[in-house]
Every structure is written in structure tokens, then in C-alpha cells.
Amino acid sequence: MLGWSVLEGVGAALIMPAIVALVASNFPRPQRPRAYGLVASAGAARRLAKDLIIEPDAIAVITRDKDGRYHTRTSHHLVGA
């Protein structure tokens, strides 16, 4: 598992300069923040999809009951598995 995470990090580090250059060359200055936001949103969506599909136990929801106590529930509790 750690090996894949390291590989993903190296891949992201290698691809980000190319993405920044593509956005800078294809979008006028006023539209660049929106384009970078879309790139970041796509990365976040990829991460969420990966966690939901490949590592569902990695997702946890923290809730607070009426007495103020915190509870953590992992995703397999949320879907009833």
C-alpha cells in the first residue's frame, strides 16, 4: 500500500508542471483561476472515487451526539456492509 502511495505522489509531482503549463498557455489570464479550480476539483473527485471504490474503509465520518460526544464511523458502517 505504501509503495502505491509513493508512486502516486511521484506521478503527481511529475504531471503537475505540465498541467500548469497547459492551463497557462490555453487560458487567458482572467480565466486561469477558474481553470486551476477545475483541475483541483478533478483531482479531489479522483481521490474521492479512489477511496470509495478501492479503499472504502479509509473513509470515516465524525458525528457529534446531543451530549457533545464525538463518534467516528467508517464507510462500511455507513453502507451497512
SULJOZI-V193395 format. One line per field, one symbol per residue. ss: DSSP state (a for helix, b for strand, c for the rest). phi: phi as a letter, one per 40 degrees, with the letter a starting at -180 (. if undefined). psi: psi as a letter, one per 20 degrees, with the letter a starting at -180 (. if undefined). A space follows every 10 residues. Layout:
# SULJOZI-V193395
ss=???
phi=???
psi=???
This chain:
# SULJOZI-V193395
ss=caaaaaaaaa aaaaaaaaaa aaaaaaccaa aaaaaaaaaa aaaaaaaaaa aaaccaaacb bbbbcccccb bbbbaaaacc c
phi=.ccccccccc ccccccdccc cccccbbcdc ccdccccccc cccccccccc ccccbccccb bbbbcccgcc bbbccccccg c
psi=ghghgggggg gghhhghhgg ggghiipqgh ighgghhhgh hhghhggggg hhggmhiipq pprpriijqq qpprhhhhij .
